[in-house]
Amino acid sequence: MSGADPGSRARRQQLLRVRGRSVAWVPPLLLLVAIAVVDWNTSGEFRVISWIVLVPGIAAAICGVRGTAAFAVLALLAYIEVDASWPHQDQTGLPDFILVAMGGVLATLACAVRVREERRMLHMRDVADTTRRTVLRPLPTPWGGLDHAAVYLAADSEARVGGDFYDIQPGPHGTRVLLGDVQGKGLPAVAAAAALLGTFRESAYHEASLTVVAERLEVRMGRHRQYVTDLGEDLDGDPARGVERFATAVLVAFPPPGAPAGHIEVVNFGHEPPLVAGPRGVRVLPPGDGLPLGLSALAGSGAGVPPVRRIPLAADETLLLVTDGVTEARDADGVFFPLHERVTQAVTTDPTTAHPHRLVELIREGTLHHTPHMADDTTIFAVRAGGAALQGRGELRDKPPPPRRG
């Protein structure tokens, strides 16, 4: 059972517990008793006692090493006792004795390997969770005057973290929000996301101008690309591909306390334009006509960062930001997930759906039911000015997904 999924192991352990006590020993014990009883009540022409070799094999799959070893010994003793009760001419004898003994030894060794691999996988999952919490740090709710909710679903279920990133950073110049998607997958994409988030958390706090924050992000992406190049690495570690890494992103600034409200500032680095949902309907913000982070140098010295756009945002409206795991999700027929239509329908039917928690949950469930297989990392992030959040709000990214079609 090398490489067993820790999640399946945890579910198996839950099924084998009653009132907090393990009952993993029950199935192999019942099997042992059943084989002994059946053998006792059969004729000498059809002996089944040698099937008792299955008992330690079953125990190896669900019990610990000590439990498996105990069942191996118990199965051998049961075999000796039951076989000896038959007349000499009907006894299975030494060959089956060796079979049961060797089966018990091999089952115990297999159990030891299984337990060791499960512990290793649990350790790796802890490492992945620690990495994830470092890159995508938990966010207080509310924070920086914003109510928010977020879902992050990694396409790589083992890594549990990928190239999508988001954060909120309060500061003396207002609260800044960042969501983005690094091109590529795996640890290289995680490293680029971590570099951008580190720069965002510092510059968003200290810099009064959102343009300066955007410039710092662009410079940081360029520095990271140069660092990776100097290491001799690129996308997926394949020098022959020569792929330049970049990141699409949306940078948002909410005004500080005491400043005139009713608007936000947005810088879009080639990302899908956010949606604004509220009681008065749903609208799409202007498209991201700027270049992604890391590509301004390729467009010439005059390219610069995208312009800062001032967007009206009422207190009862929610800003919805997603990555391409949502916008490029396809069903079995290749049809894209209808994000705008789904949000519009839900908000029209029930205006309270525009609250961050409900809006994120709506898109999460809709996306997972729409696509049979998740090909990209998926991030759904909703924020609004504080004071309108619901109970149970906050981050939803650790909630298990509902069953998907297919």
N, C-alpha and C positions, 0 to 999 in steps of 0.2 A: 504493500500500500504506500510505496514511496511517492512523495509529492501530494499527499492527501490534502484536500482543501480544508483549511481550518474552520471555515464556516460550516461545512458539512459535518466535521467532527463535533462541533459544538451542538448542532442540531441532533446528531445521533446521541450525544450524551444526555440531552434534555429528554429524548424519548425513552431512555433507559433509566430514568429516575422517577421514583414515586415518593411524593412528600419529602423531597430532598435527599432521599436515599437511593443509592445505586442498586438496580436490579439486573445489571448486565449478566450476572451469574445464572439467572433463571433459564434463558433459552438453552444453553449447553447442558444444564442439569436436567431439564425436561427431555432433551434429546437422548441423554445417557440412559435415563430411566426407561424411556420408550423403547430403545433398542434392546435393553436387557429384558424387558417384559415380553416383547415380540419374540425374541430368540427363545425365551423360556417356554413359550406356548407354540412353537413350531415343531415340525418333525425334524429328525436328524438329517433328512435329505435337503432341507432348505434352512441352513444356518445363516443368521444375519449379525452375529455378535461381532464379526470383523468390521462391520460398519461403524463400530464405536470409535474408530479412528477419526471420524468426522467431528467428534465432540471437541477435542483440543483445537481443531481447525476453526470451528465456529467461535470458540472462546478467543482465539488469536485475533479475530476481527473486531471484537467488542469489549474484551476484558483487558486488564493490565497484564504485565509479564508474570507477576506472582499468581494471579488468577488462572492464567493459561497453563502455567507449570502445574498448579494444583489439579486442574482438570486433566492434564496429561497423565499424572500419577493416578488419579481416580479412575480414569478410563482404563488404564493398564490393570489396576487391581480388579475392577469390575470384569474385565475380560477374563482374567485368571479364574476368578470365582465362578462366573457363569459357565465358562468352558469346562471347568473341572467337574461341574455338576452333571455333565452328560456322560454316558457310557464311553469307554475308551475308543470304540470304533467310530463314534460320532463326533469326537473332539476335533477341532480344527488344527490344534497342535502348534508346533514351533513356528512355522512360516507366518501364520497370522499374528502370533505373539510378537515377532520381530516387526511386522507391519505396524501394529498398534504402537509399539515402543518407539520406532523411528518416526512415526507420524506425530507422536507427542513431542519428541525432541525438535523436529522441524517446525512444528506449530509454535513452540516456545521461541525459537530463534526468529521466526517470521514476526511474531508479536513484538519482540525486542526491536527489530528493525522498524516496524510500524510506529511504535511509540517514540523512537528516536527521531524519525522523520516528522512526526506530528509536532514534537517539541521544537524542531528546527523551523518548521513552517510557522508556528505560533510566534517564535522569536522574530522571524523575518516580517511577520505581519505587525508586530510591535514596532519594529524599525520603520516600516512603511507608514504606520500611523503617526509616529513621532515626526517623520519627515513632512507628512501632510499637515500636521498641526503647526510646524515651523513655517512652512510656505503659506498655507491658508490658516492663519491663526484664528482661534475662536474670537468672535466679535460680541461684546456686550450688547444687550438689547434693552432699551434703545441706547444709542451711542452717538455722541456728537450732535445731539438734537435730531437724529434720524431714527425712525422705525424702519426695520429692514427684515428681510427673510432671504435665505439662500439655499440652493440645492447644488451640490457638486457630485457628479457621477463620473468616475473615471472609466474610460473604455477598457483599460487594463485592470481587471478586477484584482490581480495579484499585487500590482504596484500601488493601487488605490490613490494615486496622484499622477497628474500629467501636466500638460502645458497650459491648461486654463488657470486663470488666477483672478482674484478680486480682493478688494480691501476697502476699508473706510478709515480715514485719518482725520480726526478733529485737530484744530489748531487755532491760533489767534486770528487767522485770516479767514476763518470759516471751516466747514467740513468738506473734505475732498473725497471723492469716490473714484475707484479705478476698477475696470474690468477688462480683461484681455485674453488673447489666445495666441500662444507661441506656435509658430509653424513647426510641424514635426511632432514626434511622440517620444516617450521614454525619458531616461535620465537627462539627456542633453536639453530637452524642452523644459524639464523641471528646473535645471540649473539656470536657464535663461529667465524663467518666470521668477525665481527667487531673487535674481539680480535686479530685475525691474521693480519688484515689490519693496526691496530694501531701499532703493533710491526714492520710490514714491513716498514711503513712510517718513523719510527725512525731509525731502523737499516740500512735500505737501504741508508739513507742519511749519517750516521756516519761511517759505517764499510767499510774498504777498500776491504776486502775479501768477495767474494760472498759465500764462504763456511761458514763464520761466520754468515752472514745474514740467510742462510739456517738453521744453528744450532739454532739461536734465534727463528725462526719460529717454529721449532720442540719443543723447550723448552716451548714456549708460548702455543702451543696446549696441551702439557702435563699439564701445570699449569691450563689451562682452564678446562680440563677434571677433574682434581683433585678438582677444585672449585665446579664444578657441582656435583661431587660425594659427597663432603662434605655437599652440600645443600640437598642431598637425591633425586636428580633428575637425569634423563637420557633421552634417546631418547623418545620424545612424552610424557614424564612424567609417564612412565609405569615402576615401579621398577621391575616388574616380568620379563621383557624382558632382562634386564641386558646388553643392547647394548652399546658397546664402540664407542664413536663418534670419527671420524677421518675426514681428508680432503685430497683430491688429489689436487695437485697444480703444476704449472710450474713457476719457477723463472728464469728471464732472465736479463742479464746485457749487456748494450750497452757501448762501450768504451767512456771515457770522451773526450772532445775536445782536440785536439793535440796529442792524442794517436793513434797508428796505427789502421786504420779502416779495414773493410772487414771481421769482425768476431763478434760473440757474444758468451757469456758464458751462459749455460743453466743447471739448476738443475731441474730434473723432479721427483716429489714425487708421483709416481704411476699414473700419469695423462695420458690422451690420448696424443700421441706425436703431436706437432704442425706441421703445413705445412709451407713450404716456396714457395711462388708463385712469378714468375717473367717472363720476356720476354723469358727466356731460358727454361721455363717449370715449373713443380711443383714437389717438392720432399718432402718426409716425414722425419722428424728428427728421430734420434734413439729413440726407445721406452723407456718409463719410467720404468726402472727396479728397481727403489728404492721403499721403502715403503711409503705409504701415511703419511702425518703429523699426529702425535699422536700415531703411531704404532711401533716406533723404540724400545720403552721400552719392548714391547711384544716379540720382536725378539732377545732379549739379549743385553748385554752391548756392544758387539762388532759390532752391526749393524751400528750405526752412521747414518749420513745423506747421501743421494745419492751423487755420484761424480759430480763434475763440468765438463761439456763437452764443449769444444771449437768448435764452429760450424761456418763455413764460411757463410757470408751473404753479398751479394753485395749491393751497394747503391740503385739499382733499384729493389731489391727484398723485398717482404713484408712477415712478419711473421704473420701467422694466428693461433690464439689460440681459441678453442671452449670448451664448457662443454658437458656433456652427453645429454643435451637437443637436441643437433644436432646429435651427433654420434649414439644415441640410438632412434632417431625419426623413427617411423615405419608408413608405409601406411596401408590402409585397409587390405592388404594381408599379413601384417607382415614383409614386406621388409624394411630393414634399408635404411636411407637416404645415397645415394652414394656421400659422401663429396668429396673424392679425385677425382672421375671421373667428378663430376660436376665442380669443380674448374679447372681441367685440360682442359676440353672441352671449358670452357669460356675463359681461358687465351690463349689457342691455337687459338681460333677464333678472339679474340681481346686482345692483350697484355696489353692494358690500364686497363683491368679489374683487374689487379694486384694491382692497387692503393687501399689503405685501404678503402676509402669510397665505391668504387664500389664493392670491394670484400665482404665487410660486407653486403651490400645491396643484393648482389647475394645470399649469404648463407641464409640470413634472409627470403627472399621471397621463396627460394627453400625449406627451412625447413617448413615454414608455409603452403605451398601448398602440401608438401609431407605427412604430418601427419594430420589426421582429428581432433585429440585432443592432446593438449599439456600436457603431463604427468609430465614433469620435468621442472625446471627452465632452461632457455636457455640463454647462453652468447656467443656472437661472438665478438672477439676482434682482430683487425689487427693493426700492427705497422710497421713502416719502418723509416730509417734515414731521417731526414728532408730535405725539398726542392723538394719533388715530389708529394705533396698532391694536390687534386683537389678542385675547388670551391664547397662549400656546404658540405665540409668534417666535421668530428667531431662525436659527439654522436648522435645516431639515436634512442635511446631506447624509446623515448616518441612518436615516430611516430606511428600512428595507423596501425595495421597489415592489409594486404589485406584480402578479403574474402577467407575462407578456404573451402576445399571440405567437403562434408558430412553435 
